[in-house]
Amino acid sequence: MPRKGHKTASRQAQLQKRRKHSESRAQEFDAGPSEADIVARQDALAEQGLDTRPSGDALPTPALAPRLRNRASASAAPIYPSIRPELTRIGVLAGIMGVILAILTVFLR
């Protein structure tokens, strides 16, 4: 019958094998259209009579705007209404303990 140390070592070896097999794959990011693609699309629309260029020199990125809005709303900080009362209680208890310690320090000298 194997000893406890051997069992532990075999379990750790199995865990390491699982970690190696389940390594995260490289993430693929969609960079979106390049500036050349945007300019080509705008030129094609301009030829059709639809002028999408703004008055300035900046290139519009309509595909990125909804993505950014979705990320901003999804990553908004959650609201926890119960944190302030909890912190108040903790502060009050810490203050009471501090006062008790100060009084005990004075009386036990």
C-alpha positions in Angstrom: 0.0 0.0 0.0 1.5 3.4 -1.0 2.5 5.8 1.7 0.7 9.1 2.3 3.6 11.1 0.7 3.4 9.0 -2.5 -0.3 9.7 -2.7 0.2 13.4 -2.3 3.0 13.5 -4.9 0.8 11.6 -7.4 -2.1 14.0 -6.8 0.2 17.0 -7.3 1.6 15.4 -10.5 -2.0 14.9 -11.8 -2.8 18.6 -11.1 0.3 19.8 -12.9 -0.7 17.7 -16.0 -4.2 19.1 -15.9 -2.8 22.6 -15.8 -0.4 22.0 -18.7 -3.2 20.5 -20.8 -5.6 23.3 -20.0 -3.3 26.2 -20.7 -5.1 29.2 -22.0 -5.0 29.7 -25.7 -3.7 32.9 -27.2 -6.5 35.5 -27.4 -7.5 36.8 -30.8 -8.3 40.4 -31.0 -10.2 42.0 -33.8 -8.4 45.2 -34.7 -11.3 46.5 -36.7 -11.0 48.2 -40.1 -7.7 49.9 -40.9 -7.6 53.6 -41.9 -7.1 52.6 -45.6 -10.4 50.5 -45.4 -12.2 53.4 -43.9 -11.0 55.8 -46.5 -11.8 53.4 -49.3 -15.4 52.9 -47.9 -15.8 56.7 -47.6 -14.6 57.2 -51.2 -17.1 54.5 -52.4 -19.9 56.2 -50.6 -18.8 59.6 -51.9 -19.0 58.3 -55.5 -22.5 57.1 -54.8 -23.5 60.6 -53.7 -23.4 59.9 -49.9 -20.8 62.1 -48.3 -20.0 60.7 -44.8 -16.9 62.7 -44.1 -17.1 65.2 -41.3 -16.1 68.8 -41.9 -12.8 68.2 -40.0 -9.9 66.0 -41.0 -10.8 63.3 -38.4 -11.9 59.9 -39.8 -15.2 58.7 -38.4 -15.3 55.3 -36.7 -19.0 54.3 -36.5 -18.1 50.7 -35.8 -16.1 51.5 -32.7 -18.6 53.9 -31.1 -21.2 51.2 -30.1 -18.5 48.9 -28.9 -17.1 51.6 -26.6 -20.5 52.5 -25.3 -21.3 48.9 -24.5 -18.0 48.4 -22.7 -18.4 51.5 -20.7 -21.9 50.5 -19.5 -20.9 46.9 -18.8 -17.8 47.9 -16.9 -19.5 50.5 -14.7 -18.7 50.0 -11.0 -21.5 48.2 -9.2 -23.3 50.0 -6.5 -23.4 48.5 -3.0 -25.8 50.4 -0.8 -25.0 48.3 2.3 -21.3 49.3 2.5 -21.7 52.7 4.2 -23.7 51.4 7.2 -21.3 48.5 7.6 -18.3 50.8 7.6 -20.0 53.0 10.1 -20.6 50.1 12.4 -17.0 49.0 12.1 -15.8 52.5 12.9 -18.1 52.8 15.9 -16.9 49.4 17.3 -13.3 50.3 16.7 -13.8 53.6 18.5 -15.5 51.9 21.5 -12.6 49.3 21.7 -10.1 52.2 21.6 -11.8 54.0 24.4 -12.0 50.8 26.5 -8.3 50.1 25.9 -7.4 53.7 26.9 -9.4 53.5 30.1 -7.9 50.1 31.0 -4.4 51.4 30.3 -5.1 54.3 32.8 -6.6 52.1 35.5 -4.2 49.2 35.3 -1.0 51.2 35.7 
